Amino acid sequence: MPSASRTPALAYLRTSSATNIGADKDSETRQRAAIGSYAKRAGLEVMGEHYDAAVSGADPVDARAGFTDLLAHAELGGIRVILVEAASRFARDLMVQETGHAMLARAGITLVAVDDPDAFTADTPTAVLVRQLLGAVSQFERATLVAKLKVARDRRSAAAGRRIEGRPGHAAASPDLVRHARRLAQRSPRDGSKRSLRSIAAELEQLGYVTAKGRRFGPGQVRRLLVARVASDRTSRALGEPGATPPSDLRAGSRPLGKHQLLDRRSLRMALSSECASDFESESSISATNCGVAPAILPSRARRQF
């Protein structure tokens, strides 16, 4: 509960780039310090904070997980003041800024940018013009930065003779995470059931895989893990690359497959669930996603058997 002399408020923090997330980074600490300092001077008491990490300032505010949690907190607690370090932390797109501000105003919530407290609260024509001009400048700066980074990547790609993108995704930074996620997404060989995305996230958390903020992965993040490409994973090796050796845990019945061993129909049925095996009456290729098993190496001669 806030003290009788102070007005309750909530803090909203946002960081655009995942490279600026972590205990050794300044963005989150700087925003929190600026908001705390202003709240103390203005007689406000921060009742909680909500943080959108690695979320673009051009994303609609009602599509951000942290901001929607903040709105729910404000509604439940009857809190009507939201503090941000600067208008650009709220949004870096003019349309997003104005529509988000209008949405909060309709809900009776006051948005305060602590570096310029009048930016959102003043309703004079001049104040509105200045806010919109600053919003347009922030949008321009963001677009310029994106263009500069693209030019730099293009130049590095030309020099390296291969495409170089920005921050590597989980497939490159943590291939084991991707493999665990795919394994957990496979159908049960017993009853054909599948885990939900939330269940997969919970299992990954138990294995020690969490976000950079130490939180459980969200369903959308799990979905991206499942489609991530891992250059060295055994799926690519099992698709028949020259000289590929099958993983040791691919089995026909109880016998490991040799490097050049073909699977006959009986062994294939033993390796797959009954639900999946029945599909091969009309199919000529194996789908590891549908079968819930690791893909087996089938040279062309074996495929023609089916």
Long-range contacts (C-beta under 8 A, 24 or more apart in sequence): 2-45, 2-47, 3-45, 5-43, 6-43, 6-44, 6-45, 7-43, 7-44, 7-45, 7-81, 8-44, 8-45, 8-47, 8-77, 8-78, 8-79, 8-81, 9-39, 9-44, 9-45, 9-46, 9-47, 9-79, 9-81, 9-82, 9-83, 9-112, 10-46, 10-47, 10-48, 10-49, 10-50, 10-70, 10-73, 10-74, 10-79, 10-81, 10-82, 10-83, 11-35, 11-36, 11-39, 11-46, 11-48, 11-49, 11-50, 11-82, 11-83, 11-84, 12-49, 12-50, 12-51, 12-52, 12-66, 12-67, 12-70, 12-82, 12-83, 12-84, 12-89, 12-90, 13-49, 13-50, 13-51, 13-52, 13-66, 13-84, 13-85, 13-89, 14-51, 14-52, 14-53, 14-55, 14-57, 14-64, 14-66, 14-84, 14-89, 14-90, 15-51, 15-52, 15-53, 15-54, 15-55, 16-54, 16-55, 16-56, 16-57, 16-92, 17-54, 17-167, 18-53, 18-54, 18-167, 18-212, 19-167, 21-53, 21-54, 21-212, 21-213, 22-212, 28-53, 30-85, 31-84, 31-85, 31-89, 34-85, 34-114, 34-115, 35-83, 35-84, 35-85, 35-114, 37-114, 38-83, 38-112, 38-114, 38-117, 39-83, 39-114, 42-117, 44-81, 44-83, 46-83, 47-73, 47-77, 47-79, 48-73, 51-213, 53-211, 53-212, 53-213, 54-212, 56-92, 57-88, 57-89, 57-90, 57-91, 57-92, 57-93, 57-96, 57-138, 57-142, 58-91, 58-92, 58-93, 58-96, 58-139, 58-142, 59-96, 60-96, 60-99, 60-100, 61-90, 61-91, 61-96, 61-99, 61-100, 61-103, 62-100, 62-103, 65-218, 71-107, 74-109, 80-108, 80-109, 80-110, 81-109, 81-110, 81-112, 82-109, 82-110, 82-111, 82-112, 83-112, 83-114, 84-111, 84-112, 84-113, 84-114, 85-113, 85-114, 85-115, 86-113, 86-114, 86-115, 86-116, 87-113, 87-116, 87-119, 87-120, 87-131, 87-134, 87-135, 87-138, 88-138, 89-113, 91-135, 91-138, 92-138, 92-139, 92-141, 92-142, 93-135, 93-139, 93-142, 94-132, 94-135, 94-136, 94-138, 94-139, 97-131, 97-135, 97-138, 98-132, 98-135, 169-224, 169-228, 170-224, 170-225, 170-228, 171-228, 171-229, 171-230, 171-231, 174-209, 175-230, 175-232, 175-233, 177-204, 177-209, 177-225, 178-225, 178-228, 178-230, 178-233, 179-230, 179-233, 180-204, 180-207, 180-209, 181-222, 181-225, 181-226, 182-225, 182-226, 182-235, 185-226, 185-289, 186-288, 186-289, 186-291, 186-292, 186-293, 187-273, 187-275, 187-276, 187-290, 187-291, 187-292, 188-273, 188-292, 189-272, 189-273, 189-292, 189-293, 190-273, 192-273, 192-275, 192-292, 194-292, 197-222, 197-223, 198-222, 234-294, 235-288, 235-295, 238-288, 238-294, 238-295, 238-296, 238-297, 239-295, 240-297, 240-298, 240-299, 244-297, 246-296, 246-297, 247-294, 249-294, 250-294, 250-296, 250-297, 252-296, 257-296, 257-297, 260-299, 262-298, 262-299, 262-301, 262-302, 263-296, 263-298, 263-302, 264-305, 265-305, 265-306, 268-296, 271-296, 280-306
